[in-house]
Amino acid sequence: MCRNIGKKYYLIIKDKYHYLRIVLNKRTILIENSFIDTVINKEHMQVLIVGTKNSARSQMAHAWLASNNDEIEVYSAGITPDKEIPNEVIATMKEINIDLSNHKPRSINEYLDQKWDIVISVSDEARDQMPVFSKKVRHKLHKSFLDSSLFTGTTEEKVGKYLLLRDEIVESFNSLNEAILMEIEAKKYAQESHHQCGCGGSCGC
């Protein structure tokens, strides 16, 4: 079965080992049937992005990912959250039509008792100091970006560094978003297959 998402085509094949084989530009990803069963009744994937202060890197990633994928629920938090988001961060994201004015830094402690499909740390401190979640986290990822609190120079130079940081985050999370869209497409295919069979997913079709 061949499907189109945006301008990219995904070939989805079910083989005898109960895997969904997704081929994108000659890259192959295998998704176990058991994974499909765990998400088949969920409306949206749950994604948590964790930074050090939840005032720059994690907020940028949170806002961009949420703005570019309406089939997932995105949250962000910090190990030691700041009181507010710097004006430079808000202005930098506004340039690409993303509004952060209503976002507030939040603590990771608010989210430890929830299930997550993906938890992504965007600083080495967040990775190293990540507390233990009381419920299942399906995937933990790490993407390290420069700490904006260390930016020095003139106002113009600092703005330039924020722009570079934003662009690096957008590029990195765009690749992640493509992978998430592939998993969502696999889920939809599995739902269609189970519906046609009438098994409700119990037969492993």
N, C-alpha and C positions, 0 to 999 in steps of 0.2 A: 504494500500500500504506500502510495506517495502522497505527501501532504505539503502544503505551502504555508509557511509562517512568514509574513512580510514578503521579502524577496528571496528567501532561502528555502530550499526544498529538503525535506527530511524523508528518508526511506525507512519505514518501520516494518520489520520482519519478525514473525513469531516462529521460533524453531522448536525442535522436539525436546529440548532441554528446558523449556518453559522460561526462556529469556525473551526480552524484547530487544532486538538489535536495531540500533539507530545509527544511520550512516549520514554524516554531514561532511561534505567536501573531502571524501575519502578517509575521514576519521570515524572510527567505530566505537560506540559506547554500549556496553552490555548492562542492562538493568534487570535485576532478578525479579522473578514473578512475585516473590514474597514482599518486595518493596511495593509493588503495585497494590497488593492486598492491604498494606498498611495505610495507604493514602486514598483508596478508592472511594471512601465515603466522606472525605474531607473536602470542603468547598475551596479552601485556600491553603497554600503552604505558609507556614509561619517562619519568618526570618528575623533574627535578632543580630544587630551589629553593635559590637562593643568596643569602645575606645577608652582612653585614660580618663578624660574629663567630660566626654560627650558634648563638646562645645565646638569642634571643628571637623576632624576627619570622619568620625562616625555619623555626625549630622549631615555632612555632605553626601556620604554614601547612602544613608537612609533616605534622604530627600530625592536623590537621583533615581535610586532603584524603585521607590514607590511611585515616582512620576512616570516610569517607563515600563511598568508591569502591573496592570490592575488585577491580575489573577493571584497575587500573593499579598500577604499582610506583613508589613515591614515595621520593625521597632528598633530603637537604638538606646543605648545606656552607657554609663561610664563607671569605672571602678571607684573613682573619687570625683563625682560630678561637680562641675563648675556652677556658678550661680546664673550665668547667662551666656548666650552665644555672642561672640565678638561681632561688631558691625562689619568688619572686613569679610567675615564668612558669609553673612547675610547678603552683602553687596555682590560678592563674587558669584553666589548662586543665582541672584536676581538677574545677572547678565545672561543666564541661559534659561530665563523665565521660570525659575523655581523659587517659591516664596518660603523662606525660613522664619519669617517674622513671628509666627505663632508657636514655633518650636521652643521647648525648654529642655535643658539638660536633666537627665533622669538617672537614678541609681540602678546598678545591676541587681541590687537586692530586691527590687520590685518584680523581677522576672524569674527568679530562681525556682519558683514552684510551678512553672508552666512547661508543657511539652514544646519542643522546637524541632522543626525540620532541619534548619541550618542556623548555626551560631558562628558568626565571623568576627574575629578580633582584628582590629586595624592598627594596633600598636603593640610593640613588644611587651610593654607594661601590662596591657590588657591580657595578652596571652599568658604571661608568667604569673599574674595575680588573679586569674579567673577563678571565682569561687565554684563550689560544686553545685550542680543543678540537682534538685530533688527528683525530677522526672526526666524522661528520656530525651536526649538530644541525638538526632539521627546522624547529622554531620557537623563536625567542627572544622572550620577553615581559618587560616591565618593569612592576612595580607598586611604587610608593614609599610607605613607611609611616614614621611617626615613629620616631626612634631612642630606644629605651627607656633607653639609658645616660644620656640627657640629662634624664630625669625628676627633678624636684626637689619639695620640699615635705615634709609630714609623711608618716609611714608610711601613714596612711589615704588621703591625697591621691595618693600613688604607686600604691597598689592601685587606686584609681579610674582612674588613667591607664592602667594595665595592662589593666583591664577594657575600657576604650574601644578600646585598641589591638587586643585580641583580637576584639572585635565587628566592628571595621572589617576585619580580616583575614578573618574568617569570611564577612562579606557579600561581599567582593571575590572570594574563592575559591569561594564558592557559585556565582557567575555563571560562573566558569571551569569549574567541575565540570560544569555543565549543558552547556557547549560540548563538553567532553570526552566526555560521555555520548552526545551527538549523533554525534560521530565514530565512537565504538565501535558505535553502532547502524548507522551507514552501512557499517562494516566487516562486520557480521554479515549485512546485506542483500546485500552483494557476495558474500560466501561462499556464501549460499544460491543466488544467481543463477548463479554459476559451477558449483555442484554440480548444479543442474538441467540446465545446458547440457552439462556433461561436458567442458568445454574446459580446465578448470584455470586459467582466467583469461587464456588466450592469445588468445582471439578478440575481446576487448574488449567482451564482452556486458554 
